[in-house]
């Protein structure tokens, strides 16, 4: 299995990682791997969650814009 060495880790970051590792009952190595996996691997969101988020955002939007209004705005060079 490949390995990696990380040098010059700021003391404050090291302390936070150590605290997080202890809270998760992991070694420092396992915690760093978990952090890397979380930041590198894509997060899968279920279709139901996507719909829930879309409905929540729709409720926050006041008014609506028709397809014709969007086309007119594009034709006028507006974003």
N, C-alpha and C positions, 0 to 999 in steps of 0.2 A: 504494500500500500504506500502511495506517495506521502511524503511529509514536507512540512514547510516550517521555516523559522521566521519569526517576526521580531524585528529589532526596533529599539527606540520607542517603545510604547509609552505614551505619557502616563505618569504616575496616577493621575486622576482616572484615566480610562482603565488602567489595570485594576484599581481598587473597585470601580464599578463592576467590571467583569467578575472579579472575585466574589463580590457580594451577590451578584446575580447567580453565579455558579452555586454558591452555598444555598441560596434560596431555592434553587431548582434541584438540589442534591446531586450536582454534577461536578466532575473534575473541571479544571480550567480548560483542558483540551476539549472535552465534550461540550462545554459551554461555547467555546469559540466556534466549533464546528456547527452547533445549533444556530448561532448568530449568522454565520456565513450561509448556511442553507436557507435561512429565512430571508436573507437579503438577495440571494442569487436565484433561487428557484421561483418560478412563477406561482402566484397565489391563485388557486382555483376558487371561483365564486359560482355558487349554484344559480341556475336560472331563476329560481324563486327569490333568492337574495337580490339579484339584479333587478327584478320587477319591483320588489319592495323599495329599493333605493330610488328607482325611477318614479314610482308613485309618490314617495316622500318629497322628491325634488319638484314634481309637478304641482303638489299642493302649495309649495313655497312661492311658485311663480304666479304673479298677479296678471290676469288677462291672458289672452292668447293671440297668436299671430297665425294668419291663414297662409296657405301655400302661395297664394297670389301675392300677398304682402312680402313674403320672403323673396319671391321671384323679382318683384319690383325693386326691392332693396338691392339685390344682386345686380340688376340691370343698371342701377344708378351708381354702381361702383362702391357701395357700402359693404362692410364685412358681414 
